[in-house]
Amino acid sequence: MRTPIGMAAILLIAGCESMNQKVDASRQDRCERADWALVGERDGMSGSPLLKDRYEYICGDMFKPGPYDQGFQKGRLRKPPPGA
């Protein structure tokens, strides 16, 4: 009776580890391919300055703060005024 439960637990753990590796690889791919100026511009238009910290945490050295900041400022200038 314990053997089927033990096997199920092992398979569950192995499946979770495989899924974590796929998520990490996908995240790394998105960080490498990101156009940080466009990301910053989008965030600037939506008014989300706190996302920069998240990108730095998730992407590490792949995050490019210079182009992001330039894009963010450009997006803020393009943001329509409230009530417009």
URVENUR-V476848 format. One record per pair of residues at least 24 apart in sequence whose ideal C-beta (glycine too) atoms are under 7 Angstrom apart, sorted by sequence separation. I is the first residue (numbers start at 1). J is the second residue. D is the distance in Angstrom with one decimal. If there is no record, write none. Layout:
I:J:D
I:J:D
This chain:
31:58:6.8
36:63:6.9
40:67:6.8
44:71:6.6
31:59:3.7
36:64:4.3
40:68:3.9
44:72:4.1
39:68:6.2
40:69:6.3
43:72:5.7
44:73:6.4
32:62:5.7
37:67:4.2
40:70:6.7
41:71:3.9
44:74:6.5
45:75:4.1
27:58:6.3
31:62:4.1
36:67:4.3
37:68:7.0
40:71:2.9
41:72:6.9
44:75:2.4
31:63:6.9
36:68:4.3
39:71:6.6
40:72:3.9
43:75:6.5
44:76:4.2
47:79:6.6
37:70:6.0
38:71:6.2
41:74:5.2
42:75:6.4
45:78:5.7
37:71:3.8
41:75:3.9
45:79:5.0
36:71:6.8
40:75:6.5
44:79:6.7
